Amino acid sequence: MSESSRIINCVTRLPYTITKITHHPADISKTKEDVEYKIESTSGNTSQYTSLLNDAATESELFKDTNISDEIILGWTGDIQYFDKYEIRTDIANSNDFDESLTNDTITDDINVSNVNMARNNGSVGSTNSSNGKPKKNVIINEDDNSKLRGIHTYYTVTDPEDDPIPLELNMHGSDGATKNVEGVKEPEKNNAFEISDNEKKYLTQKLNEEIININSNHQTSMEPIFLPATTSKKNQWLKYADKILYPDFHYILSPFLQDLKFDTTDTKKEKWFEFVKFNEEYAERVAAIYKPGDIIIVHDYHLMLLPQLIRMKLNDLATVKKVHLTIGYFHHVTFPSFEYFRSLAYRKELVDGMLGADVIFFQSPSFSRHFVSCCKRLLDCTWSFKSPNPDRDCNSEDPDGKYYVSAYGNDVLIKCSPQGINRKLLIKNSFADSVNTKVHALLQAYEGKKVIFGRDRMDGCKGIIQKLQGFDTLLDMFPQWREKIVYIQVSTPRIKTIKRQVQGYSGNSSSNDLEDDADDDDTEDFELERQIMELVNTINTKHGSFNYQPVQHYHMKIPKEVYLALLRVADVFFVGSIRDAISLSSLEYVTVQLHSKLKELENENNGLVKKELKINPLILSEFSGTPLSHEDCYIINPWDSVAVAKTLDLALQEKFTLTSKTDVRNELNRIYDKIPSLKDWSSDIITTLSSLLTVNNTITPLLNITLLKQLYKKSEKRLFCFDYDGTLTPIVNDPAAAIPTAKLYTILSKLLSDPKNEVWIISGRDQAFLNKWFGDDKFTKVKNKMGLSAEHGCFIKAPDGDEGWVNLTEKYNLKKWQKKCFDIMDSYTH
C-alpha cells in the first residue's frame, strides 16, 4: 500500500453530551438572546462510542504499521439537551398585560399565558416603574424554584406555529466562558425547540474537534457529527426500533410482557422500521460526502446494520472508476441469536443484506459467527466455507481462530471472531494510583471483618441483576453462617436517557400534548425493572439484615472511576450473572487487577522458592456471557439455578480460586493474562485485516436500489426485460418437467406486456417446444405486445415483432466475428 489511507469510523453515538443553554433577557421586547453550549464527555462502551485508537501511543504505532494517516469519527451527537434561563423583571407586576398574582419578588404558577404571549408579540412589557416608586430590579429565578417555573415553561416552549417568527442573534460561549460571535447572522426561529441552525452546527463541529484533541494529541483524529433532523431527533423513532425490537431479539427476549405492549403492533413496527432505514441513510449520505478513494470504512453495531450495504450502493461506482477497492468492515458488539430467533424479525433478509455489504464482519464470539452464517444460508441460500489454522477444529468447535467465508454478491465475505478488549496498561496504572490507594484504605476500614462481593452492570434485564440477587438470597438461606460476615455491593449504572427540554432545572410534566408524546418509552420498562430490584433488595435486607447490618447495598448510579477501581481491588468475589451478553469488560478488568496484584506479591518475595500453586480472589462468571474465560480461570455458573449459584458463592467465599502449574505459578498467571483481550490487539486486528483488502482487485455487486430503479423506470421511454427461467421465474426442482409457470407469473408477465414501452424476453436453456408450450402467443392473447423467446442458451430466438418464427442463429450469423467482441467485454468486467 503505497499511499496512506484514512479510517472513517462510524459509531452510533459520539462520546459527548451537548447542552444548549438559552439566556432570555428581562425585556422580552429585545430579540437578542445569548446562547451558550456546554459539551461534556460521557463514559460508555469504549469500543462503540470512541476512537479505535484511544491513546497517543497506540495511535502512533497503528498509524505507522498500517500506513493510516487519519481517523474520522462519524456519529450522531445524541439528543441535544435544551435548558432555558429567564431573567424576570419584578416591576411587571402592575402591568395590565400580566396576572395580578405576580408580585415584586415572587412568580406563581398562575401566570396568564395568553396575556404574556400577547405582550411578547406586541413587543411590550408593561410599566417601566414599580408602583411603590422604588427602582426596578431584575430577578433570576433559581433552578431549585420549580414551583415558579411551570407557567414560564409553557410560555416559552409551546408556541403557535402560525405566529410570526422572531429573529434570533446567536452568540456562542466557549468552554472558557468567553463569548464568541458566529457570523452575527439573524435568522428566523422555526418554532421548533429541537432545531439548530447551520451556523450552530459549524460551531459545535469545531468545539467537538477541539475536545477530541485532548484525547488524541497527535491531531490525526477528527469528528464528523451527525445532527439528525428535528423530527427524527425529537422522537427517536429509529432508536426505538433498534432497542425495542432488535436488541430484545438478539438477547432471546420475545415475551410481550418484557416489551412495551403499545409498541408491539404491526403498523407501529413498520413506522419505526422506516425511521431506522432513514437513520442509516443519514449516515450513508455523510460517508459519501467525505469519502476519498482508498479510505477504510468501519461500521459499529446493530443500530447501523443497514449501513454497509447502503454505503456500497452509493460509492461502489466511484471506487470502480478510481480502480480502488471499496473497503468496508462491520463490527457487531452485542450478541447474535440463532436462526430460530432471528427468523422472527419481519425484516430479517434486509438486515442480513445490509451486513453483507461489508468485506469483513467481526463478532465477539465464535458462536455468534456461526449463528450469522446459519442465517445467511437459510435466508439467502448463501454458500459458505470454514477454515482454521487448527486441523483438529471444525465449524462446531467454538474455535476463536476459525474463519468463515460467505459467498454473496460476487464476494466472499470474511466472518471472524475478534473480541474487544481493555486497555490493560492504562487500567493497571490508574488502579494503583495514589488517589485509588486512599479509597482502598477507606473501603477496607468500612468493611473490616467482612468479605465483599462486588458486581457492576448496566440497568438492563439481560444483565441478570435479579438472578444474582436471588442467588445471594438463597446463599444466606442455605448458609446462614455468612450473615453479618459478607456484604454484596451491586452497582447498576443507568442507561443514557433522552433528556427533554428543561427550564432552569425543571423537567416536570407539561400540558403540551407534543411533549407528552415525546416521553421516553423506555422509562416504563426501566422503572419496572428498578422496582423489582429494589423490592428484592428490601426483602433480602429485611429478612437477613439488622439495624446495624444490610447484606445488600444497591447503588443505581454511575459511581466515580476511582471508587470503581478501588472496589475491583477490595472485592473478594466479582459476580457476573448475565442471562445473555456478548462480553463483560468489568470481569476482564477485575481479573487484570487481581492478577497484577499477585504478580507484584511474587516479585516482592525473596525467599527463592518457586511456587507451583497460588490462590487468587475468584471471578464468578455466567455461562451465558461471551467473555473468553473458561473453568480453568474462574467459576462458571448458570444464573437461573439459584441453588447452584448459592453453592458457588459459598465455595468462592470459603477459599480463593486455586491456580496450579507444573513449573511456576508465574506461567499460569501469564497464561490467564494473555487470554484477556487488549484494546490494542482488538484495534490492530480490525485495522490490519481491512488494510490488507485495499489492494484486492475485485468488484462487489451492491444490492439493487429499488427506489432508484422505480424512478428510472417511470422516466424511461423504452425498457427491456430479460428473464432467465429456471431459478428465476420458477424455483429449481429435482424434476425439470415439474418446473411449470404459475397463474401469478402469467399475471405479472401480462402486466409488463400491456405497457407499450416494455419489451419482455425469456432467455433459457430450455428447447423451443417447451417455451412455445408455456409462453407462446396463445398465452398472452389479451395484450398487444408479444413475448420474445430465446431457446437453448441463445441458439434459437423468436423475436416479439417478427414474422420469421424461430431463427437458428448459428446458421444465420458468423459467430466468430462477434464472439471476439463479447469476450473482450466480458474480460473487462470480470478482471
N, C-alpha and C positions, 0 to 999 in steps of 0.2 A: 504494500500500500504506500505509494509514493507521496500522495498528497494527504494532508491532515483532514480529519473529519470532525464533525460536531455530533453531540448527543442531544436529541430532543426528547426529554424525559417527561412523559405525560402522566401526571398524577391526578387523583380525584380532587384533591384539595391542597392549597398551599398552607404551609405551617404557620399562618398568621391570622389573627382576628383583627378586623378593621372596624373601628367605631367612628361614626360621623357625628360630631357634636355641633349643633347649630345654636349660636348665641343670638337671641332675639332682643332687640333694644326695647326700652320702656316706651319710647314714642313709636307706636305701631304705624304711624304715617310714613316713617322712613322705610326706604326699600333696601337699605344696606344691612345685611346680616352676616356676621362673622362665622365662618365655617372652619372648624378645627378637626383634623383627622388624627386618630390615635391608633397606632399599629403595635400590636403585642404578639409575641411569639407564643405558640401553643405547642404543647407536647402531644405526642401520639405515636403511631407506628412509624418508626424512623425510616423504614424502607418505603412505606407508601406515601408519606407526606413530605419527605425531604429529599435532598440530593443523594444520588447514588454514591457520590464522592463526598463523604461527610466531614472530613478533616483535611487540613492542608497537606499532611504527609502522604495520606492515601491518595489524595487528588493528584499531587505531583507525580507520584510513582505510576499511577494508572495512565495518566496523560502521556507519560514518557514511553511506557511499554507498549501502548496500543496506538500511538500516534493520534490521539484525540486532542483537538485544540481547545474546544469549548464545550460547555454543557448548558443547555437551556431548559429550565424547569417550567413546564407549561401546566397550569392548573387553575381550577375555579378558586375564586377568592373566598368562598364561603359567604354566608349571608352577612351583608354589611349591617352592623348594628347602628340604630339611629337613636340619638339622645338629644333632647331639646332642653335648653336652659332659657328661662324667661325672666326678664327684668320688668317688674311690675311697678308702676307709679302709684303711690298711695293717694295722690291728690285727685284721682279719678273717681273717688267715692261719691262726690256730689254731682257728677256728670249725669245728664238726663239719659245718656245712652247706656248707663250701667245700672244694675240692680242695686237697691238700697242696702242689700246685705253686705256690700263691700265697705269696709272701714279703712281708716288711715293705716292701720298696722296689720290687718288680717284680711284674708280672702277665703271665702267659704265655698262649699260645694254648690251653692245656689246661683252661680253666675248665669246671667241671662245670655245664653249663647247667641241667640238671634240678634240681640242688640249689639253684642261685641262684634259679630260679623258685619253688621251694618256700619258700625263705627270704623272698622278696618277698611271696608270698601269705600267709604266716604273720605278716608284719609283724616279723620278727626278723632281726637282722644278726649274731647270734652274740655272742661275748665282747666286753665293753667295755674290757678291759685287755689289753695286749700281754703275751706270755709272758715277756719279759725284764724286765718291771716298768717299762719306760720309758713315759712319757706317750704316749697315742695321738696320731696326727697324720694329716692329710688330704693326699692327693697328687693333683694334677691331671695326668692323662696328657697329654703333649704331643701336638700334632697330627701331628708327624712320626713318632711311635712307632707306626707302622702295625702292626708285628708284635704289639703288645699289645692290639690293638683287635678282632681278629676274633671272639673269643668274646663280647665285650661287644656287638658289632654284632648278633650272632644273639640274644643275650639280650634286648635291648631292642626290637628291631624286629619280631621274629617272635613273636607271641602266640597263644594258643589262643582261638578265638572263643567257647568255652564258659566261659572264665574270667569271674569277676565283674568288672565294670568298676571302675576305680579313680578316685575323684574327682580332679579337677584344678582347682586355683585358678589363674586366669590373671592374670599381672602383665605388663603391656606396657611395654617400654622404648622411649622416644622416640629420635630420631636424635641427641639431645644426650646420651644415656646415662642420662637421668633415668627412674626407674620411674614408670609411670602405671597406676593400677588401672582395670580395666574392669568396673565394676559389682560387683566382688568376688564374682561368682557361682561356684558349684560345679556342674559338670555332668559327666555320665559320659563317659569316654573310650570311643569306639566301636570300639576295637581296629583302627582304620584310620589308618595313619601319614599318609595323604594327605588326611584330612578336617579341616576347620576349622569352628569354631562360628560362630553368628550374631554373637556379640559380637566375635569376631576380625574378621569381615567388616566390621563397622561401623568398627572401629578402623583397619583397612587402608584403607578408603574415605576416612576422614578424613586419614590420612597422605599418601595419593596426591594428594589435592586440595591439601594443603599444598605438595607437591612441584611441582605444575603452576603454582602462583603464582610460583615462582621463574623460570618461563619467560614466562608471560603476566602481567605486573604489573597489568593493568587489572582483574583479578578477574572477567573476563567468560567465562572458560573453566573448566569443571569436568570431573571424571571420574566415570564410572559403571562401575566394574569389574565384570566378569562372572566369578564363581567357579563353575567347572564342577563338577558332581557328582564325587565322588571316583573313581568307576569310569571316568567319561569322561576326567577329567583325568589319571588314573593311566596309562591305556593309550594315550590319544591316538588312538583309532580313527579319528576324523573327520580328523585331520591326515594320517594315512596314506593315506586316500582322496584327499585334495586333492593331496598331494605325490607319491604313488606312481602315481596314475592320471591326474589332471587335468594336473598340471604337465608330465609327460613327453609327453602327447598334444599339449598346447599348443605344445610345442617340437619337435614332429615326431620323437619318440622312441617307437617301438613295438617295437623289438627286445627279446625277452625276456632277452638277455644283458646289457642295460643296466638291468634291473629285478630285484627280488628274486623269484626263481623260486617260492619257497614262498608268496608273496603273490599270484601270478598264477593264481588259481583262481576259479571262478565263485562258490562259496559264500563264500569269503573276501571277494571284492569286494562281494557283497550285504551282508555283515555291516558292512563299512566304509562302504558307502553309507548304511545305516540310521543309523549313528552320525554321518555327515556331515549327514544331514537333522536329527537331534536337535540337533546343534551349531547349525545355523541357526535351529531353533525356539527354542533358549535365547535367542538374540539377539532374535527376534521378540517373545517374551514380555516381555523387558526394555524394548524400544522401546515396546510397547503400554502398559507401566506408567508410563512417563514422558512419553509423547506428549501434547501440547496442540494443539488445532486451530490451524493456521497455522504449525506447525513445518515446517522443511525437513529431510528425512532424506537423508543421503548415505551410501552403502554402498561399501566398498572391497574390490575384488579377488576372485579366484576361490574363496577359502575361503568366501565369503558369496554365492555366485552365486544361491542359492535365496531369499535374504532379501528382496529387493524384492517378490516375489510373496507371500511369507508375511506381510509387513507389510500389504500391500494387502488380503489376505484377512481380517486381524484388524481393521483400522482403517477400511476403506472405508465401512462403515455409519455409524460415528461422524462421519466427515468429511461425509458426505451430510446427516446430521441437523443438523450445525452450519453447513451451507451454505458449507463451505470446500473448497478443492481439496487432496487428499492428495498433496503434492509429494514425489517420491522420485527421487533420482539414483543412478546406479551408475557407478563408475569402474573399468575393467579395467586393472590396472597391467602385467600381463605380455602376452605375445603372444597372438593368437587365430589358430588354424590355419585352413587351407582346409577346405572341406566334406569332402573326401576323407579327411582325418584325423579331423575332429570326428565324422564318422558312425560311427567305430569305437567310440565310447563307448556303453555299454549304456543309460545313462540320458540320452541326448542331448536328447530332447524336454523332459524335466523341467528340464534345465539352461537351455535356451533360454527355456522358460516362466518360470522364475524370474527371469531377467534382464529379460524383457518386462514384469514388474510395475513397472518404473521408468518415469518420464516421459521421462528423458533417459539415454542410455548413452554414456559417454565412452570413447574409445580413444586409445592413444598415437600411432597411425599410420593414415593413410587406408586402407592395405591391410588392417589388422585390421578396420576398419569394414566394408569391402567383403566380407570373409570372413564376418562375422557376418550381414550382410544375406542373403548367399547361403544360409546355414544356415537362416535364418527362412523363406525362400522354399521350400527343398527339403524341410524337415522339417514345417513347419506350413502351407505353401501361403499364406503372407502376401503381400499386395501391398505394393509399395514404390515410392518415387519419389526422385529425386536433384535437388538444387538447388545451384547455385553462383553466387557473385557474378561469376565469370569466365565470360563467354559462350562462350569457346573451349574450356572444360574439360567433360569428361563423367565418368561414374562410373568409368571405367577410367584416368583421367589422374593418379591419385595427388594429387588436389587437396586440400591441407590445409584449405582454406576451404569445401570442399563438405560438404553435409549430406544425410543420408538420412532418410527418413520411412518407418517400417514400420507398417502398419496391423494392429493386434492388440487384441482385447478392447475394441473400441469406442474405441480411442485411436490417434492417430498418434504412435508413439514416435520421438523425435528421436535419431538416431545421429550423433555428431560427433567430430571429432578434436581433442584438447586435450592435447598433450604436456606432461608435467610438467617442471618446470624446476629451477633452482638459485637460491639467494639470492645474487645477484651482488654486491651491495654488501657484504654480510657476508663473503663469500668474499674479496673484494679487501682488505677491512680486516684480516682475520685473516692473509692470505697475506703481507702486508708488515709484520707486527708485528715488534717487536724480537726477540722470542723465536724467530721463524722466521728472521729475518736471521742470527742466530747459528748456527742449524743449516745454513743455506745456505752460510755460510762454511766450516763444518766439512766439509760434503759436497764442496765444490769442492776443498778440500785433500786429502780422502781419495781422490778420483778425478781428481786432477790429471793432465793429459795423456791422459785417456780420455774418449770420448763415452759418454753414459749413455742407455740405452733403458729406459724405465720402464713397467710395467703393473701395475694393481691390479684384482683380480677376486675375487668370492666363489668359494669352493671348490665348483665346480659344473661338471659336464661340458659344459653348454651355453655356458659362458664361453670355451671354446676354448683353455684354457691349454696343453693337449697340442699342439694345432695350432700355437700360437705358438712353442713350444719346438722343434718340428720345423722350422718355417720359419727359426728362428735357427740351428739346427744346419746347415741347408742353406746359409745365408749364409756361415758360416765354412768350409764345404767348397768353395763356389764362389768365394769371395773371401777367400782366406787372408791377404791383406794386413791385414785387420781384426783379426787375432789380437793380443791384448795391447794393442789400441787402443780396444776397446769393452767395456762390461760391461752385461749385461741384468739388471735388478733386477725380479723378479716377486714381488709380494705377493699371497698367496692367503688371503683372510680366511675363517676357519672359520665354518660355519653355526652358528646358535644351536641348542644341543643340549638334549634332555630330560635334565635332571640329576636323578639319583636321590637318595634319602635317604643322607646321609653321617653318619659318626660321627667327629667331630673330625678331619676331613680325609680319612678313609679311605673310599674308594669302590670297593674291590675286589670280587671275586665273592663272592656269598653262597651258602650252601647252600639257601636258600629257593627253592622252585620258583616262587613268586609273583614274586620279584624277578627271576629268570631270564626269566620270560615277559614281563616289562616291559622287557626290553632294547630299546634303540632300533634298529629295523630299518635305519635309515639309516646306522648305523655301518659295516656291511659294505661298503656302496656307497661311502661316503666313504673308507674305508681303502683300497679297491681303486684309486680314483682317485688318492689321495695316493701309493700305491705306484708307480703308473705314472709319475706326475710325478717322483717322486724318482729312479726308475731312469733316466729320460730326462735329468734334471739331472746325475746322476753320470756318465752316458755322455758327455754334452757336455763336462763339466769334465775328464774323463779324456782324451778324445780331443783337445781343443783347448786345455786348460789346462796349467799347470806348477805347480811348487812355490810360486811367488810370485803366481800369477795364476789366478783362476777366472772364466771368462767369464759364468757364470750364478750369480746369488745369489738363491736362492729362500727366501722367508720365509712359512711357514704360520702366520700370527699376525695379530692386529689391531695395527697399528702406531699409535703416538701421532699425534694430529692434527697437531702441529707438524712432525713428521717427514714426514708425507704432503704437507703444503703445501710444505715445503722441496723435496721431490723433484719436485713439479709445476714449481717454478721452475728447478731444476737440470737436469731432463731435456732432452736434445737431441731425443729422439723419444718420443712416448707411443704405446703399442702396444695396440690393441683388436682381438681376434681372435674375437669371439663367433661361434659357429656358429648361434645363434638367440637373439635378445634383443630386448626392447622398446625400451629406451633406455639409453645409457651415460652416467650422470651424471658419472662421473670424466672422461670425454673432454670434456664440456662445461666442467667445472671447469678442466681443463688449457688449453683454448683461451681461456677467460676470463682466466686468469692470464697467459698468454703475450701476449694482445692488450693487456692493461693495461700490461705491461712495455714493449711497443713504443710505446704511446701516451705513456708517460712519457718515453721516449727522444726522441720527436719534440718534446715540449713543452720539453725541455732544449736543443734545438738552436736556436741564434740566428743561423744564417747566412742566414736569409731565403729559402732555396731551397725550392721546392715539389717534393717527391719524388713521382714517379709510379710508383716501384717499391720494394718493401720485402720483405725475407726474414724469415720467422718460423720458429721451431722447429716442425717438422711433426707433425701427428697422422696416424697410420695407423689407419684405421677399416675394420672388416669390413662388407662389403656386406649381411650378414645382420643387422646391427644397425638398430634403428628410430630411431637418432639422427638428428635433422633437419639433417644436413650433407651437402654434395654434393662432386663433384670440384673445384668452384671453391674449396673451403675446406680440403680435406685430401686425402691419398692414400687411395683406396678399394681394398681387396684382397678376394680370395677366400681365406679361411683354409685351405681344403682344398688349394690349389695351393701347395705348399711352394716350388717354384722361383720362381713369381711373387712370393710373399711375400719371398723372399730378394732378388730384384732390386729390389723396392720399398724394402726396408730399406737396401740399398746406395745407392740414389738418395737416400733421406732423410738418410743419414749423410754423403754427399758434399756435398750442398748443401741449404740450407734451402728451405722452401716459399715460392715467389715470389708475392707479391700485386702486381697491377698495376691501375692506374686511369687513365682518360683525363684526369682533372683533378688529384686529390690523393689520395695513398695513405691519408690520414685517412678519406676517404669509404669506401674499401674496408674499412678496419678497422672502421668503424662499421657497415658493411653486415653483416659477419660477426657482430659483436657483437649486432646486432639479431635475427639468426637464432637466437641461443641463447635458448631459452625461460626465462623467470624464474619463480620460485616464486610471486611476487606476481601475475603475469599469469595463471598457472595457477589459483591460488585464486580470483582475481577472475572468471575465465571461468566456473568451476563455480558460484560463488555467484550471480552476476548472471543466468546462464541459468536457474537453478532459481527464483530470486526472481521472475522475470517470469511464472512459471506459477502463482503463488499466487492470482491473480485470475481464472484460467481457469475458465469456468463449464461444465464438462463432467464427467461421471461415468464412470469407467473400470470396466468389469466385471471383478472379480477372478476368478482361476482357481477352479474348483469345488473345494470342500473335500470330498474323497471320504470321509475318515474321519468328518467330521461328518455327511455325508449318510447313511452307513451307520447311524450311531447314531440319527438321526431316523427312518430307515426302519423300524428294528426297533421303535421306541416307538410309531409311529403306528398308528391303528386303521382309517384309510381313506386310500388312496393313489390318485392319478390320474396316469396316464402318457399324455402326448400326443406322438406321434411324427410328424415330417414323413417323407415317403417318399424322394423323390429327393434325394440328397446326405446323407441321414441313415441310413435303413435300407439304402439301396443307393447305390453311387457314381454320380456324374454321368458319363453317357456320351453320345457323339455321337448315337446312335440311341436315342430314348426307349423303343422297343419292346424293346430288349435289356436294360433295367434290370429284371430279374426277381428275386424273392427267392430266397435260398439255403436249403439244408436247415438250416444253422446258425442262420439268422434264425428259421425256424419253431420250432426247438428253444428258442430264447431266449424268444420270444413265448409259447410254450406254458407255460413255467415261470412266467412272470409271470401268465398267466391262471389257472394252477392254484391261486394263492393267493386265497381269497375276499375278502381285504382290498383287492385290486388291481382297478382299472378301467382298461382299456387302450384308447386311441383311436389311429387313424391319420388324420391330417389332411393332405390332399394336394390338389394341383390336378388330379389325375387324375379321369377320369369314373367314373360308378357301375359301368359294366360292367367296367372294369379292376380296381377294388377288390373287386368281387364275385368275380371270377375267381380272384384270388390270396389274398384274405383273407376269403372268405365263411365261413359257419358250417361248411361241409363240410371245411374245412381244419383245424378245431380240434375234432374230434368227441370227443377223449379228455378234454377239460376241460369243467367245468360253465359257467364264465364265457364269455360271448361277446365278440367284438371290436366296439368302436364304430368306425364309419367316417364320415368327412366328405369329400365329394367336391366338386370344382370350387371349392376355396377356401371351403368352408363353405356353399355354396348348397344342397347336399343333405346330409342326415345320416341315419344309420341307427343308432339307439340300441341298445346291447347288451341292455337289459332290456325292450324294447318289441316289440309285435307289428305295428306300423304299417308296417314296412318302411322304404323310403326316403321321407323327408319333404322337400318343397320349402319352404324357409324363406321365400323371397321371397313365396310365396302365403299362408303361414300367419301371418306376423307383420308388424307395421308397422315397417319397417326404420328409418325416420327417427326414431322415438322413441328407440331405443337407440343409434343412430349418434352422436347428440349426447353422450350419456354416455361412450361409448367414446372419442370424440375428446378430451374433457376429460381423461380418464385418461391417454391416450397423450401428450397435450401436456404433462402434468405431469411425466411420467417422461423425456421426451426433451429438455426445455429446462431 
